[in-house]
Amino acid sequence: MKITGSSAIAEINFTDSNEVGVQFTSQPTEYKFISSDVDALRSELESTLNKNESVGRLIAGYRASGKLTQV
């Protein structure tokens, strides 16, 4: 899913498992993460985009809380 309007996150991709790919705007590499609750993350992402809130802040919060861990 391409993210428009974010200065930190360019794209977030969900797989069939609990893996999430995040591409930052600073470089073209996609980083792999494991989410403890992919459905909640997807729902919050959609809500964040609809409200024009910060996607970078959302991802940083998930990482800080341990709900999203880098592989």
C-alpha positions as CSV (number, residue, x, y, z in Angstrom):
1,M,0.0,0.0,0.0
2,K,1.6,3.3,-1.1
3,I,1.5,6.0,1.5
4,T,1.0,9.5,0.2
5,G,1.6,12.6,2.3
6,S,4.0,11.0,4.8
7,S,7.5,12.3,5.2
8,A,8.8,9.1,6.8
9,I,6.8,6.1,5.3
10,A,6.6,5.5,1.5
11,E,4.9,2.1,1.5
12,I,3.5,-0.6,3.8
13,N,2.8,-4.1,2.6
14,F,1.0,-6.9,4.3
15,T,1.5,-10.6,3.6
16,D,-0.7,-13.6,4.3
17,S,1.1,-14.2,7.5
18,N,1.9,-11.7,10.3
19,E,4.8,-10.2,8.3
20,V,4.7,-6.5,7.4
21,G,7.0,-4.7,4.9
22,V,7.8,-1.1,5.6
23,Q,9.6,1.1,3.1
24,F,10.8,4.4,4.4
25,T,11.0,7.5,2.3
26,S,14.7,7.9,3.0
27,Q,15.7,4.7,1.0
28,P,14.2,2.2,-1.4
29,T,14.8,-0.8,0.9
30,E,11.8,-2.6,2.3
31,Y,12.3,-3.6,5.9
32,K,10.5,-6.7,7.3
33,F,8.7,-6.7,10.6
34,I,6.5,-9.2,12.5
35,S,3.3,-7.8,13.9
36,S,1.6,-9.3,16.9
37,D,-1.8,-8.3,15.5
38,V,-1.8,-7.5,11.7
39,D,-5.6,-6.9,11.6
40,A,-5.3,-4.2,14.3
41,L,-2.3,-2.6,12.6
42,R,-4.1,-2.6,9.2
43,S,-7.3,-1.1,10.8
44,E,-5.3,1.6,12.7
45,L,-3.3,2.4,9.5
46,E,-6.5,2.9,7.5
47,S,-8.0,5.1,10.3
48,T,-4.7,7.1,10.5
49,L,-4.8,7.7,6.7
50,N,-8.5,8.7,6.8
51,K,-7.8,11.2,9.5
52,N,-4.6,12.5,7.7
53,E,-2.6,11.7,10.8
54,S,1.1,10.7,11.0
55,V,1.8,7.2,9.6
56,G,5.4,7.5,10.8
57,R,4.2,8.1,14.4
58,L,1.9,5.1,14.2
59,I,4.7,2.8,13.0
60,A,7.1,4.2,15.6
61,G,4.5,3.6,18.3
62,Y,4.0,0.0,17.2
63,R,7.7,-0.5,17.2
64,A,8.2,1.1,20.7
65,S,5.4,-1.0,22.2
66,G,6.8,-4.3,20.8
67,K,3.7,-4.9,18.6
68,L,6.0,-4.6,15.6
69,T,9.4,-6.1,15.7
70,Q,12.1,-6.0,13.0
71,V,13.1,-9.4,11.5
